[in-house]
């Protein structure tokens, strides 16, 4: 295994393997160790920054992406649930057949995902769900 004298020499080696311009290092001025190092990277730096930015954008897109599920309930109703990413600000938007959509915040649950507000509770586990409205409970399953 090749050892490198510094991170700069490692970057230079990678740059040479990739056919990119290696970095150049110049020293000037004073710092705690007596030098100010100025590093100039070429194509490799642009490539690495572009790659990092792409990874960050993909991660942000994945986090903010909602998941949709369609349910058929025992009381004859059907509903569409659009789930946000789980977490402290998680929520579900329920569109229950023939009714106005409602958004319920995610609340603490020992098992499954639980969303509740305004006398409505939607509790999911796997492909099953329980919808409680005005004290009436109906069991639902994904279609």
N, C-alpha and C positions, 0 to 999 in steps of 0.2 A: 504494500500500500504506500502510495506516495505521500510524503509529508510536505506541508507548505509552510513557508516562513511566516506568512501573514494571510489574512483574508484576501488582500489585494492580489497576492500571487496565486491564490486558488481561483479567483475570478478571472485572472489573466489566462490561466490554464484552460478553464472552461471556455472562455472566449476563443482561444485558439482552436479548440476542438470544434466549435460551432462555426468557424470561419468568420468570426466577428473581430472587430478591432479590439485589441486588449486595452485595459485601462492604462492611463498614464498618471503618475504621481509626481507632484512637485512639492517642494517644501519651501516655506517662506514665513517670516514673522516669528512671533514668540507664543508659546503656550506653556502649560505646566512642565512638559517634558522638553521645552526649548524649541519646538517646531509647530507650525500650523501646516497640516497636510491638506492639500487640495487634490481631490480625486476627480478625474474626468473620465467618464465611461462613455462608450460609443453606442453601437447598435445593441449590445448586450443589455445595457441599462434600459433602453427603450423597450426591448423585448420583455425583460423582467417586470417592468412597471405595467406594461400592457397586460401581461399574464395575471399579475396580482389584481389589477382593476377588474379583469374579467371574472376572476374567482369571487371577488366581493360582490359584483353585480348578480352573479348566479345565486350566491347565498342569500342575498336580500330578496330576490325574486322568489326563491323557494320558501322563505320564511313568511312572506306576505301572501302566498298563494292560498286561497280557500279551497276546501274539499267539499264536494257536493254529494249528497246521498238522497235517494228517493225511498219513501216508506209507504207501506199499505197497512192501515190500522184495523183492528177488530171491529170498531164501530162503523166501518165502511168509509171512513175518510182516508185521504192520501195526503202526504205532505212531502215537501222538498225542504231539505236542511242544508244550508250553506254554512260550513264550519270555518272559522278563522283558525289560524295557527294556535295550538294550545299554549297556555301560559297565563300570566297574571291578567292580561287584557283579552283573553280568549272569549269568543262569543259564537252564537249560532243564530242565523236568520231563518225563521220558520215561515214557510208559505203553506198554510193549511187550506185544503180544497175549499174554494168559495169564500175565503176570508182574507182580510188584510194581513200582510206579512208583519211579523213581530221579531224584534231582536232581543235575545235573552243573553245576559252575561254568564260566563262560566263561573260556577261556584264550587266550593270544596266538596270533594267526593272521595270516599274511601275506596270505591270500586267503580270503574267506568267513567264516562264523562257526564257531568250534570250541569244543566243550565236552568236558571230560574229567575223570575221577576214577575211582578204584577199578577200573582195568583196562578201563574203558569209554570209548570216544571217539565222539562224534557230531559230524560235520563237514558243514556245509551250504554250498551255493553255488547261488543261484537256486532252482530247483525240485528240485534233486538233493541227495542226502545220502549219506554213507557212515557206516555203523554198524560199529564194531569192538568185539567182545566176546570175551574169552578168546582173543585172537589171530585170531579168525575175522572176516572182513570181508564185509559185504553192502552192495550198492548199493540205495538207496531213492529213490523219486520221490513228489512230492506227488500226492494223488488229486484 
